[in-house]
Amino acid sequence: MARSEARGCVLIGAPVQSGTGRLGCDMGPSAYRAAGLSESLRDLGLTVADAGNVAPAPFSSPPHPNRAIRNLAETAGWTLALTDAAFRHSEAALPIFLGGDHSLSAGTVAGMARRAEREGRPLFLLWLDAHADLHTLDSTTSGNLHGVPLAYLTGRPGFSGYFPPLEAALDPARICMFGLRSVDPAEREALGRGVRVHDMRDIDENGVVAPLRGFLREVAAADGLLHVSLDVDFLDPGIAPGVGTTVPGGATFREAHLIMELLHDSGLVRSLDLVELNPFLDERGRTALLMADLAASLLGRRILDKPTRSY
């Protein structure tokens, strides 16, 4: 098994904002770089490369009957480009995708599913988010495509012709969601199809350690690849204000770091999304710095290694 700490890292900018109705997410990759993510990882003894920013590929999508949908062809183009980037870069390194809104995960996870299939191993997904993002193109009422990636990735109907063909659909039973606290009725039905859910009530009552370790044991037993998708709104907005979809009652500073530390201990992570950072809404880089710190915890920084920082 390839342990996460034994692989070099590659930073891949994904300045996607076509999936959200608010401008600013395209500045996310620059904010992570300014927050010193690369330097923090190098301080851990890791080899870090920066592949620059991905650009969307040309993709022609026909008009969709759901007139609420915006930027369909552009989002599909991002999906195509990021699928290719995830597959290529994951062969020899651990890719870290610097987003960008959460529609980017339609591409990053699809690329990692292709990588897992190439290696003859199953792909598992840890989804750290306030939202389920399980809307289909037909069910979305906002038209914001950052709410559809998991429906696309699990092969739900209605994406054919509008998004790139999915080479390997993700088994819902291999998805674990942490931190849900804002789920639409149309998504609730989809959650009953085998997705493992630990909402904030569950976390309040039972903590994060037992459910996460249980999921990680399953990944290890299957010799699986693990992709982690970390949305800023997984965190409580009191500590992470730089996001356009704030939902009160999110994960605390220590809960989030503990999850990252347990993921590092497992050695199972093969790829990481950092999504929905909107620097325009942030406070002096506070959210970007926290997300960069969480990535460093996932890659091996211990509590005793954490520097004192003045904000």
BATOR-505606 format. One record per residue (C-alpha): z, x, y. Coordinates in nm, 4 decimals. Layout:
{rec {Z; X; Y}} ...
END
This chain:
{rec {0.0000; 0.0000; 0.0000}} {rec {-0.0946; 0.1315; 0.3435}} {rec {0.2175; 0.1329; 0.5551}} {rec {0.1711; 0.0480; 0.9227}} {rec {0.3512; 0.3599; 1.0410}} {rec {0.1171; 0.5831; 0.8374}} {rec {-0.1955; 0.4677; 1.0220}} {rec {-0.3247; 0.5648; 1.3626}} {rec {-0.3599; 0.2913; 1.6216}} {rec {-0.6568; 0.1831; 1.8259}} {rec {-0.6213; -0.0253; 2.1402}} {rec {-0.8999; -0.2795; 2.1895}} {rec {-0.9213; -0.4743; 2.5131}} {rec {-1.0149; -0.8408; 2.4766}} {rec {-1.0369; -0.9770; 2.8334}} {rec {-1.0979; -1.3336; 2.7161}} {rec {-1.0190; -1.6245; 2.9448}} {rec {-1.2886; -1.8710; 2.8406}} {rec {-1.0386; -2.0486; 2.6140}} {rec {-0.7988; -2.1462; 2.8908}} {rec {-0.8314; -2.3531; 3.2030}} {rec {-0.6506; -2.0958; 3.4178}} {rec {-0.7847; -1.7681; 3.5552}} {rec {-0.6004; -1.4387; 3.5106}} {rec {-0.5926; -1.3648; 3.1356}} {rec {-0.8911; -1.1340; 3.1745}} {rec {-0.6554; -0.8918; 3.3528}} {rec {-0.4320; -0.8663; 3.0461}} {rec {-0.5829; -0.5500; 2.8927}} {rec {-0.5436; -0.3582; 3.2186}} {rec {-0.1827; -0.4744; 3.2505}} {rec {-0.0949; -0.3492; 2.9024}} {rec {-0.2522; -0.0147; 2.9767}} {rec {-0.0654; 0.0057; 3.3087}} {rec {0.2580; -0.0836; 3.1266}} {rec {0.2248; 0.2409; 2.9296}} {rec {0.1584; 0.0959; 2.5848}} {rec {-0.0501; 0.3921; 2.4741}} {rec {0.2075; 0.6448; 2.5960}} {rec {0.4920; 0.4552; 2.4242}} {rec {0.3110; 0.4650; 2.0920}} {rec {0.2264; 0.8331; 2.1275}} {rec {0.5937; 0.9032; 2.1948}} {rec {0.6565; 0.7683; 1.8443}} {rec {0.4307; 1.0374; 1.7017}} {rec {0.1401; 0.8001; 1.6424}} {rec {-0.2229; 0.8864; 1.6968}} {rec {-0.3561; 0.6407; 1.9534}} {rec {-0.7171; 0.5859; 2.0535}} {rec {-0.8419; 0.3460; 2.3190}} {rec {-1.1735; 0.1814; 2.2316}} {rec {-1.2101; 0.0211; 2.5737}} {rec {-1.2880; -0.3457; 2.6190}} {rec {-1.4998; -0.5666; 2.3965}} {rec {-1.7706; -0.7811; 2.5576}} {rec {-1.8801; -1.1203; 2.4225}} {rec {-2.1917; -1.1245; 2.2043}} {rec {-2.4791; -1.3624; 2.2812}} {rec {-2.4269; -1.6904; 2.0995}} {rec {-2.6074; -2.0191; 2.1446}} {rec {-2.3958; -2.3297; 2.0900}} {rec {-2.5464; -2.6775; 2.1328}} {rec {-2.3696; -2.9269; 2.3595}} {rec {-2.0719; -3.0807; 2.1825}} {rec {-2.0096; -3.4575; 2.1815}} {rec {-1.6543; -3.3927; 2.3040}} {rec {-1.7276; -3.3640; 2.6747}} {rec {-1.3822; -3.2205; 2.7474}} {rec {-1.4758; -2.8878; 2.5867}} {rec {-1.5440; -2.5995; 2.8241}} {rec {-1.7019; -2.2568; 2.7711}} {rec {-1.7973; -2.3222; 2.4092}} {rec {-2.0848; -2.0728; 2.3825}} {rec {-1.8876; -1.7994; 2.5629}} {rec {-1.5844; -1.8457; 2.3372}} {rec {-1.8075; -1.8398; 2.0294}} {rec {-1.9613; -1.5171; 2.1622}} {rec {-1.6187; -1.3614; 2.1969}} {rec {-1.5382; -1.4736; 1.8418}} {rec {-1.8497; -1.3036; 1.7078}} {rec {-1.7839; -0.9776; 1.8931}} {rec {-1.4143; -0.9612; 1.8044}} {rec {-1.4809; -1.0365; 1.4381}} {rec {-1.7023; -0.7307; 1.4264}} {rec {-1.4545; -0.5172; 1.6244}} {rec {-1.1608; -0.6118; 1.4010}} {rec {-1.3539; -0.5369; 1.0847}} {rec {-1.4857; -0.1997; 1.2065}} {rec {-1.1692; -0.0637; 1.3630}} {rec {-0.9353; -0.1751; 1.0840}} {rec {-1.0976; 0.0524; 0.8268}} {rec {-0.9213; 0.3673; 0.9475}} {rec {-0.6636; 0.2510; 1.2036}} {rec {-0.4284; -0.0279; 1.2991}} {rec {-0.6069; -0.2267; 1.5709}} {rec {-0.4017; -0.3705; 1.8568}} {rec {-0.5936; -0.6337; 2.0514}} {rec {-0.4975; -0.6578; 2.4167}} {rec {-0.5656; -1.0125; 2.5337}} {rec {-0.6832; -1.2323; 2.6725}} {rec {-0.6140; -1.5933; 2.5774}} {rec {-0.5362; -1.7006; 2.2216}} {rec {-0.8918; -1.8095; 2.1444}} {rec {-0.9503; -1.4377; 2.0777}} {rec {-0.7639; -1.4717; 1.7479}} {rec {-1.0527; -1.6757; 1.6073}} {rec {-1.2376; -1.3432; 1.6053}} {rec {-0.9626; -1.0932; 1.5293}} {rec {-0.8287; -1.2850; 1.2302}} {rec {-1.1801; -1.3581; 1.1017}} {rec {-1.2533; -0.9858; 1.1149}} {rec {-0.9333; -0.9014; 0.9321}} {rec {-1.0154; -1.1672; 0.6703}} {rec {-1.3441; -0.9860; 0.6165}} {rec {-1.1538; -0.6561; 0.5888}} {rec {-0.9122; -0.8061; 0.3346}} {rec {-1.1991; -0.9447; 0.1302}} {rec {-1.3705; -0.6044; 0.1350}} {rec {-1.0499; -0.4446; 0.0018}} {rec {-1.0006; -0.7179; -0.2587}} {rec {-0.6685; -0.8241; -0.1097}} {rec {-0.5408; -1.1507; 0.0442}} {rec {-0.4852; -1.1842; 0.4194}} {rec {-0.1589; -1.3258; 0.5511}} {rec {-0.0963; -1.4316; 0.9113}} {rec {0.2266; -1.4377; 1.1119}} {rec {0.1743; -1.6666; 1.4118}} {rec {0.4370; -1.6189; 1.6855}} {rec {0.3673; -1.8974; 1.9326}} {rec {0.5059; -2.2081; 2.0985}} {rec {0.1890; -2.3925; 1.9928}} {rec {0.0173; -2.4546; 1.6593}} {rec {-0.3386; -2.4084; 1.7944}} {rec {-0.4702; -2.6324; 1.5158}} {rec {-0.6915; -2.8640; 1.7193}} {rec {-1.0491; -2.9097; 1.6064}} {rec {-1.3402; -2.9357; 1.8477}} {rec {-1.3236; -3.3106; 1.7968}} {rec {-0.9490; -3.3538; 1.8468}} {rec {-0.8886; -3.1408; 2.1568}} {rec {-0.8331; -3.3502; 2.4670}} {rec {-0.7741; -3.0609; 2.7076}} {rec {-1.0996; -2.8902; 2.6103}} {rec {-0.9186; -2.5544; 2.6200}} {rec {-1.0387; -2.3578; 2.3197}} {rec {-0.7282; -2.1410; 2.2951}} {rec {-0.5942; -2.4441; 2.1081}} {rec {-0.8463; -2.4299; 1.8201}} {rec {-0.8415; -2.0844; 1.6522}} {rec {-0.6315; -2.1789; 1.3503}} {rec {-0.8379; -2.4883; 1.2789}} {rec {-1.1490; -2.2698; 1.2777}} {rec {-0.9882; -1.9937; 1.0691}} {rec {-0.8625; -2.2337; 0.8007}} {rec {-1.2078; -2.3846; 0.7596}} {rec {-1.1397; -2.7282; 0.9050}} {rec {-1.4580; -2.9316; 0.9590}} {rec {-1.6556; -2.9596; 1.2805}} {rec {-1.7142; -2.5936; 1.3742}} {rec {-2.0468; -2.5414; 1.1969}} {rec {-2.3213; -2.4624; 1.4447}} {rec {-2.0744; -2.4307; 1.7320}} {rec {-1.8835; -2.1193; 1.6185}} {rec {-2.0026; -1.8246; 1.4091}} {rec {-2.0105; -1.8949; 1.0338}} {rec {-1.6741; -1.8108; 0.8790}} {rec {-1.7151; -1.5633; 0.5937}} {rec {-1.3666; -1.6018; 0.4467}} {rec {-1.1469; -1.8974; 0.5385}} {rec {-0.7740; -1.8325; 0.5623}} {rec {-0.5534; -2.0099; 0.3086}} {rec {-0.3019; -2.2236; 0.5082}} {rec {-0.0348; -2.1304; 0.2510}} {rec {-0.0628; -1.7702; 0.3738}} {rec {0.0176; -1.8623; 0.7348}} {rec {0.3727; -1.8458; 0.8690}} {rec {0.4470; -1.9872; 1.2144}} {rec {0.7545; -1.8927; 1.4139}} {rec {0.8713; -2.0453; 1.7403}} {rec {0.6819; -2.3757; 1.7565}} {rec {0.8153; -2.6185; 2.0149}} {rec {0.5058; -2.7957; 2.1540}} {rec {0.2841; -2.9615; 1.8904}} {rec {0.0341; -3.2421; 1.9505}} {rec {0.0076; -3.5368; 1.7055}} {rec {-0.3359; -3.4261; 1.5834}} {rec {-0.1948; -3.0829; 1.5006}} {rec {0.1137; -3.2214; 1.3278}} {rec {-0.1020; -3.3757; 1.0556}} {rec {-0.2749; -3.0426; 0.9957}} {rec {0.0596; -2.8636; 0.9632}} {rec {0.1276; -3.0678; 0.6509}} {rec {-0.1489; -2.8860; 0.4627}} {rec {0.0614; -2.5964; 0.3441}} {rec {0.1324; -2.3975; 0.6616}} {rec {0.4863; -2.2579; 0.6661}} {rec {0.6602; -2.3555; 0.9914}} {rec {0.9835; -2.2258; 1.1426}} {rec {1.0164; -2.4062; 1.4740}} {rec {1.2806; -2.3233; 1.7319}} {rec {1.5237; -2.5763; 1.5812}} {rec {1.4957; -2.3930; 1.2496}} {rec {1.5450; -2.0578; 1.4224}} {rec {1.8462; -2.1925; 1.6139}} {rec {2.0069; -2.3103; 1.2905}} {rec {1.9070; -2.0343; 1.0481}} {rec {1.8044; -1.7319; 1.2538}} {rec {1.4912; -1.5244; 1.1984}} {rec {1.5965; -1.2782; 0.9291}} {rec {1.6023; -1.4875; 0.6115}} {rec {1.2794; -1.6824; 0.6706}} {rec {1.0868; -1.3755; 0.7843}} {rec {1.2065; -1.1623; 0.4941}} {rec {1.1087; -1.4403; 0.2550}} {rec {0.7565; -1.4457; 0.3949}} {rec {0.7292; -1.0676; 0.3890}} {rec {0.8362; -1.0595; 0.0249}} {rec {0.5439; -1.2870; -0.0567}} {rec {0.3005; -1.0650; 0.1352}} {rec {0.4288; -0.7578; -0.0494}} {rec {0.4194; -0.9286; -0.3904}} {rec {0.0538; -1.0217; -0.3347}} {rec {-0.0317; -0.6730; -0.2018}} {rec {-0.1593; -0.8539; 0.1049}} {rec {-0.2763; -0.7455; 0.4467}} {rec {-0.0674; -0.8870; 0.7315}} {rec {-0.2051; -0.9752; 1.0735}} {rec {0.0487; -1.0536; 1.3484}} {rec {-0.0528; -1.2672; 1.6451}} {rec {0.2054; -1.2553; 1.9249}} {rec {0.1659; -1.5045; 2.2095}} {rec {0.3624; -1.4476; 2.5300}} {rec {0.4778; -1.8103; 2.5186}} {rec {0.6589; -1.7423; 2.1911}} {rec {0.9159; -1.5860; 2.4243}} {rec {1.1417; -1.7810; 2.6531}} {rec {0.9850; -1.8004; 3.0017}} {rec {1.3103; -1.6705; 3.1457}} {rec {1.2248; -1.3271; 3.0049}} {rec {0.8447; -1.3597; 2.9968}} {rec {0.7120; -1.5593; 3.2940}} {rec {0.3601; -1.4134; 3.2914}} {rec {0.1859; -1.6874; 3.0946}} {rec {0.0061; -2.0076; 3.1895}} {rec {0.1568; -2.2172; 2.9083}} {rec {0.5315; -2.1785; 2.9544}} {rec {0.7518; -2.3896; 2.7265}} {rec {1.1312; -2.3701; 2.7733}} {rec {1.3509; -2.2707; 2.4833}} {rec {1.1568; -1.9793; 2.3403}} {rec {1.2672; -1.6694; 2.1522}} {rec {1.5259; -1.4456; 2.3141}} {rec {1.4845; -1.0756; 2.3833}} {rec {1.6836; -0.9776; 2.0747}} {rec {1.5233; -1.2353; 1.8432}} {rec {1.1792; -1.1041; 1.9367}} {rec {1.2754; -0.7391; 1.8943}} {rec {1.4477; -0.8113; 1.5639}} {rec {1.1277; -0.9702; 1.4319}} {rec {0.9320; -0.6617; 1.5357}} {rec {1.1857; -0.4289; 1.3772}} {rec {1.1766; -0.6226; 1.0486}} {rec {0.7969; -0.6112; 1.0535}} {rec {0.8077; -0.2349; 1.0989}} {rec {1.0573; -0.1970; 0.8160}} {rec {0.8229; -0.3906; 0.5868}} {rec {0.5312; -0.1524; 0.6415}} {rec {0.2901; -0.4428; 0.5862}} {rec {0.1293; -0.4953; 0.9267}} {rec {-0.2380; -0.3998; 0.9485}} {rec {-0.3332; -0.5524; 1.2852}} {rec {-0.1773; -0.7053; 1.5954}} {rec {-0.2781; -0.9457; 1.8726}} {rec {-0.0998; -0.9451; 2.2090}} {rec {-0.2223; -1.2642; 2.3749}} {rec {-0.1931; -1.5010; 2.6715}} {rec {-0.0558; -1.2471; 2.9196}} {rec {-0.1552; -1.3589; 3.2694}} {rec {-0.0637; -1.0784; 3.5125}} {rec {-0.1367; -1.3070; 3.8095}} {rec {0.1685; -1.5129; 3.7061}} {rec {0.3918; -1.2179; 3.6161}} {rec {0.6805; -1.0676; 3.8154}} {rec {0.6185; -0.6972; 3.8887}} {rec {0.4771; -0.6391; 3.5419}} {rec {0.7904; -0.7692; 3.3724}} {rec {0.6104; -0.9580; 3.0944}} {rec {0.3561; -0.6824; 3.0295}} {rec {0.6380; -0.4295; 2.9936}} {rec {0.8274; -0.6535; 2.7515}} {rec {0.5191; -0.7156; 2.5360}} {rec {0.4451; -0.3421; 2.5298}} {rec {0.8072; -0.2784; 2.4263}} {rec {0.7736; -0.5322; 2.1444}} {rec {0.4582; -0.3620; 2.0197}} {rec {0.6445; -0.0307; 2.0213}} {rec {0.9275; -0.1869; 1.8172}} {rec {0.6754; -0.3110; 1.5627}} {rec {0.5326; 0.0407; 1.5370}} {rec {0.8687; 0.2072; 1.4865}} {rec {1.0748; 0.2416; 1.8026}} {rec {1.4422; 0.1916; 1.7274}} {rec {1.7112; 0.0553; 1.9566}} {rec {1.8456; 0.4095; 2.0027}} {rec {1.5005; 0.5245; 2.1193}} {rec {1.4704; 0.2644; 2.3946}} {rec {1.4564; 0.4229; 2.7407}} {rec {1.6437; 0.2901; 3.0402}} {rec {1.3954; 0.1274; 3.2744}} {rec {1.4271; 0.0102; 3.6317}} {rec {1.2174; -0.3007; 3.6993}} 
END
